[in-house]
Amino acid sequence: MMKIKATMGDRELLVIGLSHANLDRLRADGLTAKIVIDGKELGLNVDIWITAAADEGIMMRAFQEGITAGTKVHIDKRFKS
């Protein structure tokens, strides 16, 4: 995996580059084989979790206990299943 935090013009850029092995692991069982990135490594105030499932509904159910009234969730309408 490759992690980059940079500035491009007037925008900050965060790049997470996954190898095919990372992708294979996520496709096999992304909810339990999640990739966790320590935000401190990149000077971020948050940690990053990369996960995968067959569809967004499965992911929403997996994280439902942590999704409260103040949680921001965005699923692009083009990808909703």
N, C-alpha and C positions, 0 to 999 in steps of 0.2 A: 504494500500500500504506500502511496505517496501522499503527503500532506503539504500544502503550500498556503501561506497567508501572504498576500501581496497587495500592492496598490496599483491600479491601472487607471490612469487619468485621475478623475475625481471620485472613483469608486474603490472600495475595498473588495478584494477578491479572495474567496476561499475555494481551494481546489482539493478534492479528495479523489485520488486516482486509485481505482481498484484493479488488482490483477485478476486474471481469469480464475485463479485458485480462490481468491476472495469471493468472486461471483458464484463459483460452483458451491462454495460453502453456504452462501446466502440462499441460493436456490434449493439446496438440500434441506435446510431447516433454518431459515433466516431469523425466526422469532427467538430461538434458543441459541443460535450461532451468531448472534448480533456482533457487529464490529463496534467497539467502544473507543472513541478518541478522547484523550484527556485534553480538554480545552486549554489548560495551562501551557501545554507544549507549544501552542501557537499564539499564546498571549490572549486567549479568549476567556470570557467570564462564564462560559457554559461548556459542558461536555457534549459530545455529539455521539448519537447512536445511529448506526446504519443497520437497518433490518429489512426483511422482505417476507412477503406472503403471497399467496395466490391472488388475493384481491384486497382492497382497502378495508372492506368489512371485517375480514379476519384480523387485520392489524388493529382496527378500532376496538374490537372485542377484547383483544389481548391487552390493550392499554387502558381499558375503560375505567379501572379503579383509579388511575392517575389523572383522568380527564374530568376536571371540575368546571364550575361556572366561569372561572377566570382563565381557563386554559385556551390558548389559541390553536385551533386546528384548521389547516387549509388543505383541501384535496381539490386539485384542478378539476373542474367540471368535465373536461374532456376525458378524464381517466376514471371517473366514478363508475363502479360496476354495480 
